[in-house]
Amino acid sequence: MTRLLSATRWLLYINIFFVPLFFLPFTIDFLELNKQTFFLVLTFAAALAWIAGMIVQKRFSFRKGWINVLPLLYLATFIVSAFYSSSPFISWVGTSSQEYTSVITTFGFVVLFYLIVNILFDRYGIVYFLLLLSAVFTGLFSIISLFTQNSSFNTIGTINSAGFYLVVMSMFASVLWLFHTKDWLLSKFSGVIERIAIVCLPLVTFVYLLLVDYWLLWFVFVLGHVILFVFILPRIRDLTNSFRSILPIVLVTLALPFWFFLPSPLSVPIPAELAPNSAISTEVAQKTFDEFSPLFGSGPGTYMFDFASFHSADINQTEFYNTRFDRASSYFLTLLPTIGYLGLNVFFILLFALGVQSIVIWIKSNSRDDSMQIFVALIPWLTLILVADLYPFNFTLIWLLFLFSGLLGSRLFSKNIVEYKTKSLMSLVSLIIFSVGTLAFLVGIFFTTQRYIAEIAFAKAVRSDRKDVPLTQVVAYLDTAATLNRFDDRFYRTLSQALLLRANEKLTTMDSETKLSQEDRQYLQSLVAASVNAAVRATELSPRNTLNWLERGLVYRELIDLVPDAAKFSVESHKKAIELEPLNPAVLNELGITYLAIVKKKTVVTGIDDPGVFAEKTFQKVIELKANYAPAHYQLALLYEQQGRLSDAIGKMESVAKYNMKDVGVAFQLGQLYMRRNVEGDLARAKNALSYAVSLAPSFSNARWFLATVFEKEGNTDAAIEQVQKVLELNPDNAIVKSRLDRLLKGKLSSSVPEVIE
């Protein structure tokens, strides 16, 4: 029993020290997934060691208190909500930075709460020491990272989330500074280190706040100390040394000007952190409840889908019209639409019960040790509650909330011991729990390993693609990821894209005059079928994810000439995406592009008599949603060109060019349209547009190719030769370019408009 209990404690100590610091570079997300995996393995292993120890000793030990039932009820609300979720994997396991709010993670947090309450209630000295050291290292790393090339990276999450973590931990250090006694020290050596950490942590936090200079961080820092000073008053006599209050008072006094008006002299340029405001977040929650159960919400981790579906049209007037925020303005407002009123109210009851009982003991207890232990956890805990109401959480912040909740609970609960000899039923129950738990743990390790290897393969695919590694290798990595984890829609969506690109790549490498062999035809058919199947699988796994339906629609659109009814399926897929995001102009624009593709390919689609009319109406609706949405104007210009309405096409393209001065494609397309219309003055306009395209992209062969045509029409042979020579330098093996250059060198001019260069 002693060894098993010791193993349990050591696993918890490792958990406490390393979770804020832990990250690994093997996956796309260095933090959340890795922290979740690390935390769950340690926590469940510690729980099994604890249960095994009780079985060996034949003694059931559990600290009794009515609050014990509340964490279980909170977990139950997550489970029920996940059953109704339309994205099961993200709700049960978590992905795409939603690991912190999944059922399995919440289960781990609840287990951590009970472990701290029952195992570490008499080891608070070690816990304090580890928390302090971990926070100091985290703070120093965060400060150093602000001066590196990747300034936004730290071991907590975003720059602001690291700031809130440090503010909470500085409150923890301030309480220890005010009330620390020799009884809490592990040894003289560790005591020296602990005292240094207690003093350093608030100073490190203050420096970090100076560098970031975000008003909300200053506000929480000041208000946290106000809470500290207010709660000190009932037991001010218990201060270790009244002079120690000088340090927190000085820090708060210095912070006040930076909160109100004074810019920090040390602030460094950092990327802005964006989130919906409270009004938008509240509106999203209300509309979510109109669609889903107000009691259980839309499912843990599904906030990004709620926001995409239910945000207001006002966001289209900003640059974030196509941004799918995965968190609300605060942690509580993120939970509200996803787990519903029932889950959030149970959470509030749990927090309220812990807070009220802790405050009562702090004020009324005759035992200095009990009251001090409560107070050490209470102040950072209250600061975290404040942060949860103002800022969205991530894995580390919610882990910290449950950790401090466990520390509070360890001082609130009584101890009740049951002997197995007199209660054999308890022995049997514990044995069953241990056996089932062990089996679940081993199975969980197996699937966790598979999942993690899949994430590594996915990361390799993404990084390989960025390095222009052959597409076959990228597809192989993605196939490995999808095979190892068959429940993550990201893998199938990306695999579908890669397979489609591979099919196009295979076609472009073949000579157009060479007849496809039976083997090549079968290979292409298998690529196309696999791409379609992967896209369909993604929509089946997460039908509320708009990206999955857009990818499915794109795949079918690319296969209009090859697959029967592909055009129909593409339209249906894009319409489904629009149902999920009815106010997103980018999503609606994709439907218009599909109609335009049907027009170009002259495909007959049942129910669509005139796809050109549907395309025009769709693009006009996009413009109604966002008047300055350039892609819709551009596509509308292409539609008018396809219909022979060149003046209308030019008018649209000119409006696009006005707001996209650096878009070389727009300038090139405009030049082509002027040449095709060819009314008075169009030749000069084409010359200006194409010359501008060349100035933007000197290696743009087709812009130079058509600019040479303008010079030919003007009779400027030398200028035309110069442009074609440049094109030949860029395309040295192109026979068409060589032939044209030979003709020009012989002084033969042509007034015809050539085709684009392959």
DOVEX-680422 format. One record per residue (C-alpha): residue in one letter; x, y, z. Coordinates in pm, whole numbers, plus 50000, padded with zeros to 5 digits. Example, Ala and Ser with C-alpha at 12.3 -4.5 7.8 and 13.67 -1.06 7.14 Angstrom:
DOVEX-680422
a512304955050780;s513674989450714;
//
This chain:
DOVEX-680422
m500005000050000;t502795023950091;r504485019549753;l501245022749561;l500265053749755;s503725067949697;a503365060649324;t500005078549323;r501515109149486;w504505110049254;l502255108148950;l500275137449088;y503465156949162;i504655151948804;n501215162648685;i501225194248895;f504715205048795;f504765196648425;v501265203848287;p501885241848259;l505305235348103;f504545205547882;f504625206947502;l505935185647218;p506795196646863;f505655164946686;t502045175446618;i500455205346448;d499315218546785;f502275217947022;l500175224047335;e496575213247381;l496695177947238;n500025170347407;k498915184547741;q495675164647726;t497495132147649;f500135137847917;f497545147848178;l495125119248114;v497785092148123;l499205105048452;t495835111448615;f494225077948530;a497425059348622;a497405077048959;a493745067849012;l494415031148939;a497405030649174;w495225045949447;i492465020249402;a494994991849386;g496535003849711;m493175002849886;i492514967849755;v495884955549881;q495394971550221;k491714961150234;r490834995150354;f488595019550172;s489525055650243;f487485084050103;r486975118950241;k483295124750297;g481315155750204;w478115163350018;i480055183649760;n481505150549638;v478425144849427;l478655177849236;p481735169949021;l480055137348919;l476875156048826;y478945180748626;l480585152048438;a477155136348379;t475915168148207;f478875166447969;i478135130047891;v474445136447821;s475295166647605;a477845146347409;f475195119747332;y473205146147145;s476235161546973;s476385161046593;s480205160246617;p480855130546847;f484645129146822;i485145165546913;s482665162347203;w483915129547350;v487645131947281;g488385166747151;t490315179546851;s491245212546685;s492165229147018;q488915217247177;e490595190347387;y490095210647703;t486305208747690;s485765172547583;v484105145647795;i487285125447844;t489195156247961;t486405166548196;f486445131248335;g490175135548396;f489615168748573;v486985153048800;v489355124348883;l492105149648956;f489755167549195;y489075135649393;l492745125649395;i493845159049537;v491085158349796;n491945123249913;i495685119449848;l497345153449882;f495385168550170;d498395163750398;r501095171450137;y500335207950073;g503965218550126;i505145198049826;v502185209549616;y502915246249688;f506595241549610;l505915224649275;l503265249949172;l505605278949246;l508595264549062;s506485255048761;a504975290048744;v508365307348771;f509815286348488;t506695291948280;g506865329548338;l510535331948248;f510005311347933;s507035333247835;i509075365047879;i511975351547675;s509645339847398;l508305375347351;f511735385047218;t512095355546980;q511015352546619;n507975332246725;s506915357146991;s503385343447024;f504525309147146;n504615299847513;t503785268547711;i500305280247818;g498645290847495;t498055325847363;i500025355347496;n497055367347700;s496235332847841;a499835330447963;g499345364448125;f496195353448307;y497925321648424;l500775342348568;v498385366848733;v496555338248907;m499825322349018;s501165355849137;m498105358249363;f498995323749495;a502565335749561;s501335367549729;v499195347949975;l502145325450057;w504345356150100;l501925370850352;f501115339350551;h503985315050491;t505385297650802;k508295273950866;d505805245650921;w505105245350549;l508735240450443;l509965207350306;s513555213450414;k515895242450470;f517215239650114;s513795237749952;g512635264950187;v515215288950044;i514185280449688;e510525283849780;r511025318249938;i512925329849629;a510145316949404;i507475333649618;v509155367449573;c510195362349211;l506835350949074;p504925383949130;l507915403048991;v508115380348684;t504375384848635;f504665422548660;v507445423248399;y505365401448167;l502385424948207;l504625454448124;l505755437147805;v502235427147696;d500485458347831;y496915445447792;w494375464548000;l492365433748099;l495475417348246;w496175448648450;f492535449148562;v492595413048685;f495975418548850;v494665448649044;l491265433649126;g492885401149238;h494945420349492;v491855439749601;i490155406349670;l493255395749864;f493305427050082;v489545425450147;f489735389150263;i492765396150482;l490785420050704;p488885393650910;r492155376251005;i494735403550975;r496175392051307;d497365360051137;l499765378350906;t503245363350932;n504805397850915;s502875429850847;f505835444450659;r505445417750394;s502285434750273;i504495462250129;l505435441549821;p501885434749693;i500825470349780;v503735484649580;l502965462149281;v499285471949279;t500155508849313;l502525506149017;a499935486848813;l497125512148851;p498535538448610;f499175512148343;w495605499948374;f494045534548346;f496155556048117;l499925551048118;p501495531947825;s504125506947928;p507725517247854;l508665480747799;s505835468947573;v506865448347271;p504965443946942;i502785413046968;p500035399046743;a496495408946835;e494265382846997;l490715382646865;a487485369447014;p483775377846984;n482555403747231;s480045395147503;a477065408147302;i477875385947004;s478625356547235;t475275360447412;e473435362747080;v475125331046956;a474085312847274;q470475324147243;k470205313546878;t471875280346956;f469135273047209;d466515280246942;e468025251846739;f469225228147013;s468105218447362;p468555247347609;l469195221347881;f472015202347710;g473275225747439;s474845216347107;g477585193947247;p480955199447418;g483535215547194;t481105226046922;y481205263646981;m482925270046648;f479935254746469;d477485274546683;f479285306846601;a479465298846230;s475735291646215;f474315318446441;h476475349646435;s474835381446308;a475295396545962;d477125426346114;i480335406446117;n480345407445736;q481265444145760;t484555434445924;e487595415045807;f486465384846009;y483455375045798;n485015341045727;t486495335246074;r485035306546276;f485755315546637;d486035284646857;r485525303647185;a483225330747311;s484285362047496;s484595341947820;y484835306247940;f481335306548087;l479815319947764;t481705293047572;l480215265847792;l476675279847784;p475635270647428;t477645238447423;i476545221347746;g473375241247805;y471795256548113;l471855223948306;g475595218148274;l476505254348342;n474215256848644;v475655224948795;f479105240048743;f477995272148913;i476555252349206;l479845233649244;l481845266049240;f479375283349472;a479455254849722;l483245253949729;g483495291749755;v480915296850030;q482185268850253;s485775280450206;i484925316450297;v483005305150607;i485955284450729;w488365312850654;i486355337250860;k485185314951146;s487785287451193;n489695287251520;s492515267251361;r495105289551196;d496445260750988;d493015251650845;s492125287650770;m495515294850611;q495345263850390;i491905274750273;f493095310150206;v496165299750006;a493915282249752;l490895305449785;i492445337649650;p493895323149326;w490685302849290;l488535334349312;t490855351749066;l490365322748824;i486585325948858;l486955362648770;v489065353848466;a486505327548354;d483885354748343;l486075377648132;y488235355647912;p488005322047729;f489925293647892;n492275267847746;f493535234447883;t495965248548139;l493535274048284;i490685249248336;w493215224148476;l494345250848721;l490745257648825;f490125221048910;l493495218449085;f492715247549317;s489175234349358;g490715201549478;l492965220349720;l489905237949860;g487985205349881;s490845188550067;r490275212850354;l486455210550345;f485835173050350;s485975150150649;k487595115750642;n485645083550647;i487375049350650;v485625016350572;e487304983050662;y486894955450404;k486844928250672;t483494940550796;k482184951450458;s483074925350198;l480704941449947;m482924972149941;s485914949649871;l484114933649577;v483004967249439;s486534981349462;l487954950549290;i485434953749008;i486164990848971;f489894983848960;s489534955848705;v487264975948477;g489425006748525;t492594987648440;l491044973348127;a489735007448025;f493135022848097;l494974997447881;v492475001047599;g492715038747636;i496505037247615;f496215017147295;f493805041447130;t495685071547265;t498875058347110;q497135052646779;r495585087146794;y498915103446873;i500735085346592;a497935096546360;e498455132646469;i502185129246402;a501475115446054;f499055144145988;a501695169346099;k504245153045867;a501785155945579;v501175193045641;r504875200845681;s505795179945378;d503265198845169;r504795232045278;k508235219245172;d506985208144827;v507595171544902;p506115148844629;l502375146244664;t502505108344682;q504345110945014;v501825136245147;v498975112845053;a500755083945225;y501045103545550;l497395114145535;d496275078745461;t498205066845767;a496535093445982;a493045084545859;t493685047245900;l494915050546259;n492165074746364;r488935068646178;f486935094146374;d488715127046300;d487095145046009;r490165167245955;f492165137445827;y489535126845575;r488875162345456;t492565168745396;l493055134345242;s490245141644999;q491995173644889;a495335156044847;l493865127244646;l492125151444412;l495355170644362;r497155137944298;a494625128944028;n495075163043863;e498845159643891;k498695125743723;l496615139743438;t498895169743379;t501985147743356;m500455127443073;d500725137642712;s497295149442595;e497775130942266;t498655098142436;k495795074542498;l495425064042860;s496355028042929;q493965005543114;e496255006543417;d496425044743417;r492665046943378;q492085023543671;y494585042743884;l492875075843811;q489475060743882;s490725047644216;l492115082144306;v488835098944215;a486765073244405;a489025075744710;s488785113744705;v484985112544692;n484785086144964;a487085106145194;a485005137645145;v481785118745217;r483325102645524;a484305136945660;t480715149445633;e479455117845803;l481865122046095;s481115158846151;p478025170145960;r477985204446128;n481435213645998;t480985236345699;l484515229245577;n483585192845521;w480645201345299;l482665227345109;e485355201545040;r482745176244931;g481225201944698;l484655211144560;v485515174844487;y482285169344297;r482765202344112;e486185191443989;l484705158743867;i481775172843669;d483205159343342;l484065125443486;v481375114643734;p477655112343650;d475515136343856;a478675152444002;a477265186843926;k474055178744113;f475985165044413;s478235195544416;v475255219144425;e473615198944703;s476815198744910;h477275236144879;k473635242244969;k474185221545285;a477185243045368;i475025274045325;e472445259545565;l475195257245825;e476585292145756;p473775311845593;l475435345845640;n478955337645526;p479595353345181;a482575330345116;v480395299345154;l477625312644930;n480225323244673;e481335286944636;l477825277444523;g477995304744261;i481335291244137;t479745256944102;y476925271343889;l479555289643682;a481455257043631;i478235240943505;v477845269843260;k481425266143131;k481225228443095;k477715230142946;t476535202743178;v472855193443195;v471615192043555;t468105181443651;g466235210343812;i468665236643682;d467355248343345;d469595279043321;p472675276443549;g473805310843432;v470755326743593;f471345307243916;a474995317743913;e474175354543866;k471535354444140;t473925336644377;f476755361444323;q474335390244367;k473215375444700;v476865373444805;i477275410344725;e474155418244927;l475765400945226;k479085418645176;a479115446544919;n482915448144892;y483455410744858;a485835410944563;p485695373644473;a481955376144399;h482475406344173;y485315387744001;q483255356343944;l480345377243821;a482695393043569;l483755358543450;l480095348843415;y479345379743206;e482375371742991;q481115336242944;q477725350242835;g479375374642593;r478395405142800;l481885420142775;s480955455542883;d479255442243196;a482245419643262;i484665448743225;g482585470443457;k482665443743725;m486375436843679;e487175474043699;s485365475944033;v487355445944156;a490625461544042;k489755493744225;y489745475844562;n492455450444479;m495295471244343;k497925444344404;d496005415344246;v497945405643936;g495225381243824;v492615408643816;a494875431543612;f495625403643366;q491975393843329;l491005430243274;g493615433443000;q492235402842825;l488675416342844;y489705449542689;m491385430842403;r488315409342343;r485875438742344;n488205459342122;v486235491842107;e487875525942076;g490465530942350;d490415494442462;l493835487142315;a495415514442529;r493475502342831;a494655466642769;k498225479042740;n498005497243074;a496385467443252;l498865441943118;s501875464543180;y500695468543537;a500355430643571;v503945426743446;s505165452843695;l503465433443976;a504785399643859;p507705402043612;s507755364043572;f504075362543471;s504505347443125;n500925351443004;a500835388443096;r503945394242883;w502525371442610;f499375392742570;l501275425242617;a503335414742313;t500055411242122;v499105447042214;f502465459142082;e501905439141762;k498535455841712;e500215489641764;g502915480441512;n505675482441774;t507735452141662;d510735458441886;a508595460342203;a506715428742101;i510025410442039;e511305421442380;q508255407042557;v508325374142366;q512045370242437;k511285374142807;v508575347742774;l511045324342604;e513505328942891;l510755317943127;n509635289342895;p512785278642705;d511285246342566;n508005260542440;a507755255642064;i504865280342026;v506915308242183;k509915300341959;s507725300841650;r506215334441740;l509625349441809;d510915337441470;r507925353341299;l508445386541478;l512165386741398;k511205383441031;g509005414341072;k505725396041033;l503015410441260;s499655395041350;s496455410941474;s494925379041612;v494755372541989;p496755341142083;e495775314542334;v497315314642680;i500605296342729;e500305262242889;
//
